[in-house]
Every structure is written in C-alpha cells, then in structure tokens.
Amino acid sequence: MKRREFSAQALATAGLTFSPALASLAQAQSAAPANGTNYLTLAQRVPVSAPAGQVEVLEFFWYGCPHCYQFEPFVNEWAKKLPAHVAFRRVPVVFRPNPFVAHQRLFYAIEALGQPQLHEKVFQAMHVQQQRLDSPEEIAAFASRNGVDRAAFLKAYNSFSVQTKTSQARSLMEAYKVDGVPAIGVAGRYYTTIGHNGTPQKTLATVDYLVEQARKTR
C-alpha cells in the first residue's frame, strides 16, 4: 500500500487480496533477481544496528495495511528458517500522525513488555474483528483483553524508550525512502517490495538473494 493510498477508510479494505496490478508487475525471474527490477540499490547506505557478522533485514509495515496483514504469514514462515547470520526485525511506519503513531507505540510497547504473541493478535483484531485500535484507550483495552495489565501497558506505551524507538523507526523509514508497505530493507544497501517481485514468495526469495549479496560484498 502506497503512502498516498492511506485514508480514513483504510481498515475497511481488510478483505482485499493482493492487487492484480501488483501481480502484473512481476516478471519472469532469471537465475538471479535484477537490480532496478526486483530490488533497488540505495544511492546512500543506511547505518545498521545488527551485530558484527550478521546481515540486517528490516520489514517496514503498518498494522492497518491489508497487504501487510496478508504478507504476515509468509514473513512468519520465512523468519522461522533464517540462518544465524541474519538479524531480522520489524519497523512500524508513520505516513501521517494518526493512527500511525498510536500503532507504532503499540508495536514497541508489546516489544518492551515481552509479549510477542500480541503482534499477530493485533493484525487479527484489526482485520478480522474490525477493531480500529486508533487511540491509547482502545489499545489499552485490547491489551487488557489479552491478559496484559492495563496500567503496565500504558506505562510502556507512554515510556521514553518507546518514544525513542518510534523516532528511530521514522529515521529508518526516511533513510530507506519508504513510500509504501510492506517493504523490506537489506543490509542498509537494498530495498524491495512485492510490487518489485509480484508475489510474497518471490519477494522473500529476492531478500534471501540480497542477504547473500551483502555477505559477499562486506
């Protein structure tokens, strides 16, 4: 979903599948994904935070994006099989103040509280149960329904550490020039999307290729 496509009605599109327009962009891949077609090489490298010897892979997403919701199962299965030399993490984006900021803080509060199982439940709540989760009150109520102490959640949600991480996420988004989600950044050098590849499977195959390229050209 592109930046310009986000609107107050975004959540109402939760039942959509991947756009045929995206699929039509897919081209028959050769032995290796092509720069400029299946991925982009950044003109300026982005600083990475992965430990030495690991390749950083970032998934840029938004909880309210139907395409991110549909991409999530593919990413989850892919992430289960990652080798030790890959450092994968998710980065929630902000294209405008609300509800993006609230959803950013929700992600990092879940992370701070050590409740990773809530990540998938947020997607389910928004895209299956049609919960908007646009305000701190709605989000705290969601956390409470899922076994998290409301006061503890709000403390994390409003914490300085969560605010710091949201600021860092915005900096990464700007550095990678993310204009739509889901999108993936690799090693601070490469950027790819489903629009570049046509399907989730091809997108993640391109990511695997880029990881190996990054390892070869440190």
C-alpha positions as CSV (number, residue, x, y, z in Angstrom):
1,M,0.0,0.0,0.0
2,K,1.5,3.3,-1.1
3,R,1.7,6.4,1.1
4,R,-0.9,8.3,-0.9
5,E,-3.4,5.4,-0.7
6,F,-3.7,5.6,3.1
7,S,-7.0,7.2,4.2
8,A,-9.5,7.1,7.0
9,Q,-11.2,4.2,5.2
10,A,-8.0,2.0,5.1
11,L,-9.3,-0.5,7.6
12,A,-12.4,-1.1,5.6
13,T,-10.3,-2.8,2.9
14,A,-9.2,-5.6,5.2
15,G,-10.8,-8.2,3.0
16,L,-8.8,-7.3,-0.1
17,T,-6.3,-9.6,-1.6
18,F,-3.0,-8.6,-3.2
19,S,-3.8,-6.2,-6.1
20,P,-3.7,-7.8,-9.6
21,A,-1.9,-4.7,-10.6
22,L,1.0,-5.7,-8.4
23,A,1.0,-9.2,-9.8
24,S,1.1,-7.8,-13.3
25,L,4.3,-6.1,-12.4
26,A,6.1,-9.4,-11.8
27,Q,8.4,-10.5,-14.5
28,A,9.8,-14.0,-15.0
29,Q,12.9,-14.0,-12.8
30,S,16.2,-15.2,-14.2
31,A,18.7,-17.1,-12.2
32,A,19.2,-14.0,-10.0
33,P,16.9,-11.1,-9.2
34,A,17.7,-8.0,-11.2
35,N,18.7,-4.6,-9.8
36,G,16.2,-2.0,-10.8
37,T,13.5,-4.6,-11.4
38,N,13.3,-6.9,-8.4
39,Y,15.1,-4.6,-6.0
40,L,16.8,-1.2,-5.7
41,T,20.3,-0.5,-4.6
42,L,20.3,2.6,-2.4
43,A,22.4,5.6,-3.5
44,Q,23.5,6.1,0.0
45,R,23.9,3.4,2.6
46,V,21.8,3.4,5.7
47,P,23.5,2.7,9.1
48,V,22.7,-0.7,10.5
49,S,22.4,-1.9,14.1
50,A,22.9,-5.7,13.5
51,P,25.8,-7.3,15.4
52,A,29.1,-7.8,13.5
53,G,28.8,-10.8,11.2
54,Q,25.1,-10.5,10.7
55,V,23.1,-9.1,7.9
56,E,20.3,-6.8,8.9
57,V,16.8,-7.3,7.3
58,L,14.0,-4.8,8.1
59,E,10.4,-5.3,7.3
60,F,8.5,-2.0,7.2
61,F,4.9,-2.4,7.9
62,W,1.7,-0.8,9.3
63,Y,-0.9,-2.7,11.3
64,G,-3.7,-1.1,9.4
65,C,-2.4,-2.1,6.0
66,P,-4.3,-5.1,4.4
67,H,-1.4,-6.0,2.3
68,C,0.9,-6.2,5.4
69,Y,-1.8,-8.4,7.1
70,Q,-1.7,-10.8,4.1
71,F,2.1,-10.7,3.9
72,E,2.5,-11.6,7.6
73,P,2.0,-15.4,7.3
74,F,4.7,-15.6,4.6
75,V,7.1,-13.5,6.7
76,N,6.5,-15.6,9.8
77,E,7.3,-18.8,8.0
78,W,10.3,-17.3,6.3
79,A,11.6,-15.9,9.6
80,K,11.4,-19.3,11.3
81,K,14.0,-20.7,8.9
82,L,16.5,-17.8,9.0
83,P,20.2,-18.7,9.4
84,A,22.2,-17.3,12.3
85,H,23.8,-14.7,10.1
86,V,20.5,-12.8,9.5
87,A,19.2,-10.3,12.0
88,F,15.6,-9.7,11.2
89,R,13.3,-7.1,12.8
90,R,10.1,-5.3,12.0
91,V,9.8,-1.5,11.7
92,P,6.4,0.2,12.0
93,V,6.0,3.2,9.7
94,V,4.3,6.6,10.0
95,F,2.9,8.3,7.0
96,R,0.8,10.7,9.0
97,P,0.2,11.4,12.7
98,N,-2.9,9.3,13.4
99,P,-3.4,6.4,13.6
100,F,0.2,5.6,12.6
101,V,1.8,7.0,15.8
102,A,-0.6,5.0,18.0
103,H,0.2,1.8,16.1
104,Q,3.9,2.5,16.3
105,R,3.7,2.8,20.0
106,L,1.6,-0.3,20.2
107,F,4.2,-2.3,18.5
108,Y,7.1,-1.1,20.6
109,A,5.0,-1.4,23.9
110,I,4.4,-5.1,23.0
111,E,8.1,-5.5,22.4
112,A,9.0,-3.7,25.7
113,L,6.6,-5.9,27.7
114,G,8.0,-9.1,26.1
115,Q,4.6,-10.0,24.6
116,P,5.5,-11.0,21.0
117,Q,2.4,-13.2,20.7
118,L,0.3,-10.0,20.7
119,H,1.8,-8.9,17.3
120,E,-0.4,-11.4,15.4
121,K,-3.4,-10.7,17.6
122,V,-3.2,-7.0,16.7
123,F,-3.5,-7.9,13.0
124,Q,-6.4,-10.3,13.7
125,A,-8.2,-7.7,15.9
126,M,-7.9,-5.0,13.2
127,H,-8.5,-7.1,10.0
128,V,-10.8,-9.9,11.2
129,Q,-12.6,-8.4,14.2
130,Q,-12.7,-4.9,12.7
131,Q,-11.3,-3.2,15.8
132,R,-9.7,0.2,14.9
133,L,-7.3,0.5,17.9
134,D,-6.7,4.1,17.0
135,S,-6.5,5.6,20.5
136,P,-4.5,4.8,23.7
137,E,-7.8,3.9,25.4
138,E,-8.8,1.4,22.7
139,I,-5.3,-0.1,22.6
140,A,-5.0,-0.4,26.4
141,A,-8.4,-2.2,26.4
142,F,-7.2,-4.6,23.7
143,A,-4.1,-5.3,25.8
144,S,-6.2,-5.9,28.9
145,R,-8.5,-8.3,27.0
146,N,-5.4,-10.3,26.0
147,G,-4.0,-10.7,29.5
148,V,-1.7,-7.7,29.9
149,D,-2.1,-5.4,32.9
150,R,-3.7,-2.2,31.7
151,A,-1.5,0.1,33.9
152,A,1.7,-1.7,32.9
153,F,0.8,-1.5,29.2
154,L,0.1,2.2,29.3
155,K,3.3,2.8,31.2
156,A,5.2,1.1,28.4
157,Y,3.2,2.7,25.7
158,N,4.0,6.2,27.1
159,S,7.6,5.4,28.1
160,F,10.6,7.3,26.9
161,S,12.2,4.2,25.5
162,V,9.1,3.6,23.3
163,Q,9.2,7.2,22.1
164,T,12.9,6.8,21.3
165,K,12.2,3.7,19.2
166,T,9.4,5.4,17.3
167,S,11.8,8.2,16.4
168,Q,14.4,5.7,15.3
169,A,11.8,4.0,13.2
170,R,10.9,7.2,11.4
171,S,14.6,7.9,10.7
172,L,15.0,4.4,9.1
173,M,11.9,4.9,7.1
174,E,13.2,8.2,5.7
175,A,16.6,6.8,5.1
176,Y,15.2,3.9,3.0
177,K,12.7,6.3,1.4
178,V,9.8,4.0,2.2
179,D,6.7,5.2,0.3
180,G,4.5,2.1,0.8
181,V,4.3,-1.1,2.8
182,P,5.1,-3.9,3.1
183,A,8.7,-3.1,2.1
184,I,12.0,-4.7,3.1
185,G,15.4,-3.2,3.6
186,V,18.5,-5.3,3.5
187,A,21.9,-4.5,5.0
188,G,21.4,-0.8,4.7
189,R,22.0,-1.2,0.9
190,Y,19.0,-2.7,-0.8
191,Y,15.2,-2.1,-0.9
192,T,12.5,-4.3,-2.3
193,T,8.7,-4.7,-2.2
194,I,6.0,-7.1,-3.5
195,G,5.5,-4.5,-6.3
196,H,9.0,-5.2,-7.5
197,N,8.5,-9.0,-7.4
198,G,4.8,-9.8,-7.9
199,T,4.3,-12.3,-5.1
200,P,5.2,-12.6,-1.4
201,Q,7.2,-15.8,-2.2
202,K,9.3,-14.1,-4.9
203,T,9.8,-11.0,-2.7
204,L,11.3,-13.2,0.1
205,A,13.4,-15.1,-2.4
206,T,14.8,-11.8,-3.5
207,V,15.5,-10.9,0.1
208,D,17.4,-14.2,0.5
209,Y,19.5,-13.3,-2.6
210,L,20.2,-9.8,-1.3
211,V,21.3,-11.2,2.1
212,E,23.9,-13.4,0.3
213,Q,25.0,-10.5,-1.9
214,A,25.5,-8.4,1.3
215,R,27.6,-11.2,2.8
216,K,29.8,-11.4,-0.3
217,T,30.4,-7.6,-0.5
218,R,31.0,-6.5,3.0
